[in-house]
Amino acid sequence: MDNYKYKNLNTAFVDTSTFAKQMVTRQNEIFAITPVFKSGIDPTKLTYEWRLTKVEYAPDPFTGKYLDTVLSTAQNLSVNIPFSPGPYILRLHVFDPANGNVAQIINTPLTVSSYALSGLMLLHGDANSCDVSTLVNSKVNTLLPESVDSIQRNIFSIVNGKKIEGTARSIAFKNHGANGADSKVYVFTHPNGGYRTDFGALNITDSYNTLFSVTPPANVQGYGSIGATEFLINDGGVYTQGQSNPVGFKPFGVKNFLGNSVNPSTYVATPYFAIDFDKVSANNAANAGVFYDQNARRFLAARNDNTISLFSGVAPVGGFSLSAAGKWMVYGEQGYSPSLLSPYFSRYWYCVMSDVNFTNPISAKVGTRKVYIVDLGRLPDPNFPSDMTRSLILTSNLRGIAVKDISLAQDIDDAQYFAFGNKGNIMYYATDKKVYMSNDYQTANLYYDINTNYPGNEITCMQVFKVNGHLNDGQLLYVALFDGTNSTLLQIPINGINGTIIGDVKSYTGISGKISAMNYKPF
């Protein structure tokens, strides 16, 4: 042992107190760190290795490889972070070559957020093109501090080098893949169709033509998804597709169809549909959604096998027959559903309907607007009243539970935009200048007059923020205004039970063009 000499080797080169306990960077942006060294340390005598590994040591869902990569061997880190959004560990290895490469290792949690931040996506533009911007604040993204409160503007055109061709129709987020790794954003326009993009930066991944096995004319009127099921309405036709593979998307196949024995055997779907319904029962789970046929003025159910089922049976007392509603659908949205004793639950669909004016062209009749309420939840089967394992079939006319006459409410015939709450009986409707609120679907009061603070503007879009499990679910109302050149977005904090305004209205101005659609992006 006398042949060896020992000394205390220093492995504390970098002052770790200067490192943040948690770091955040944005995908595809430059991430830079300049280490601070302890007194007496010469950083030029040391070597460096900056590594990045996933928090969960799992393979990438696309490549199948594990992420453990060297970002840089420079003293100061300054690199682009192209990796998928998620949690990582940033590891700085500092080596001392003069002393056998003894090392200091500093591990720091690093969150890579998407370039297109989580928030409320806005689809806005003119008759020829549109873009996507996102409202980013602590109301819609509760992980952010209150100091973060702005619009991330024109994300699509910045990333893709061009705007989206066509007039804005709708925008939607599709959660897909393991932990959302293959999630997408859909932007639909007319007459060009639109795109499917990645969720992180809104890079184009698919054009409209590749969304279908046989591409129909581009006239997308509505899109939604729940679980693995996608539901799309294009040019009055319904398309459904299950996405069970966690990587990649199956194209929409043939349009859902009625049997030849059904009269009429054709249909024209309105842009409104309901996809949150009782899927506990195996028979009901075979359906993808319920929609309204404006041609024969009846409700229909689209099934996962691309067929369409008819509603049948007797209507409930005080309700209506879904198979023969006979009305003109103005608007439809799922909203507040009263609780039922387990194992049953309600799933209300609120449909604004009018009588039909049969002049040419056929249209909604003035002075006849009503709210038709459909319950698509898990309800008792009256044929087996004591058997709680059985549920009412989805296509039963018993689901048409109520009709509320709102025809005498102020300006209801001029209403162009509607929104329903999900915490209580709340219905908002808007003309081009005023927003009204109803708590009983029969009477209404003036809620917000934009002429007061925004003269010269018109309302173009309205939505209650409804995100299951979110802290502000049902607690925010968004109203988009347009002055002929730019848009203003109003964020109105509301009491989710009764709909009243409970705080200051925040405005976000200078958004180019007209906001035609909005939707939430969770990550």
Buried (B, 14 or more C-beta within 10 A) or exposed (E): EEEEEEEEEEEEBBEBEEBEEEBEBBBBEEBEBEBEBEEEBEBEEBBBBBBBBBEEEEEBBEEEEEBEEEBBEEBEBEBEBEBBBBEBBBBBBBBBEEEEEBBBEBEBBBBBBBBBBBBBBBBBBEEEBBBBBBBBBBBBBEEBEEEEBEBBBBBBBBBBEEBBBBBBBBBBBBBBBEBBBBBBBBBBBBEBBBBBBBBBBBBBBBEBEEBBEEBBEBBBBBBBBBEBBBBBBBEBBBBBBEBEEEEEBEBBEEBBBBEEEBEEEEBEBBBBBBBBBBBBBEEBEBBBBBBBBBBBBBBBBBBBEBBBBBBEBEBBEEBBBBBBBEBBBBBBBBBBBEEBEEEBBBBBBBBBBBBBBEEEEEEBBEEBBBBBBBBBBBBBBEEEEEEEEBBBBBBBBBBBBBBBEBBEBBBBBEBBBBBBBBBBBBBBBBBBBBBBBBBEBBEBEEBBEBEEEBEEBBBBBBBBBBBEEBEBBBBBBBBBBBBEEBBBBBBBBBBBBBBEBEEEEBBBEEBBBBBBBBBBBBB
